[in-house]
Amino acid sequence: MRILLFLGDFGMPTLSALLASPHRPVCAVVATATGAPTGRTPGEWIRARIRPWLWPGSPAPLPRDFRPWGASTILERAGIPHVKAVGLDAPDLVGLVETHHAELLLSVGYPKILPPSVLAAPPRGGLNVHPSLLPRYRGPSPVFWQVASGETQTGVTVHRLTASPDEGPILSQVETGIGAEETAGTLFLRLARLAASLLVETLGRLEAGAIAERAQDLAAASFQRRFRDEDSLLDWSRPAEDLARLVRACNPFPGARAFLPSGDCTRIWRARVASGPASGRPGEIVALRHSNFDVATDAGLLRVSTATSDRGHRFPGWGRPWPALRSGAVFTKGGAA
């Protein structure tokens, strides 16, 4: 089966799986969003790997099987023609289908909606891989919303591409749990790897004609909009449990944000609900220790163990002071990204 692959960040494990399977793409359209890290000195390289040990929960370097900036190199080494998605319109994409005699479109993390003329071009239509158990959590940011909403179960869905995004018939699904302390970043990576194995299996069954498609249950459908910067702002009038979930949903990007009276934009990377009464007003730091600090919320305490400021401060400080972070200071929600 001749596959035209539409590739985004989520599809990096799938790319490797396809290249090791009988379902190698004949061409790829690449729209990976994560850029390559800037050139680092040996010291910077070492610090990037030490930081997650000193400040647990802070963003860590991506694993080897998930480095989107390497997609073009991987495709070149495999001898697969590929183009960047920037500037391509519908006639260009239809032209790729015709030039490479593609039979099936495959979208994995591709951030753009394919127009009907493109979906109609190949004889077998198109498939998409979505990181939720459709029909729940349709939309472009399902991993963030599932973690922020406190879901305990999720999964991956392979479905038909249609003119209405995420609404096509389902070919296959696999379910998995969401860990109590799992972040959006670790869940994203885990679902991307799960998608790779599910997709290879699904393509094999599709080619053999041994797969049935089922319509999505409209009554169970839900849609969540794209993540916005303001979604990362901590609202201290909410319960601590909600805020702890938001911290995990905003890790590794952009970090759950709040603002100190000094104007410091504080990004909280790791936090949990702490026992005990919230004696201060919402947003007030009621206890400051060497390894964590407690912030009062509308219901309960949020215990923060890793935080940074956009001015270069880190908590824990390991001997380096963060003057604005003190007991009695009150975080606010407002400010700019």
Order of alpha helices (4+ residues) and beta strands (2+ residues): beta-alpha-beta-alpha-alpha-beta-alpha-beta-alpha-beta-alpha-beta-beta-alpha-alpha-beta-beta-beta-beta-beta-beta
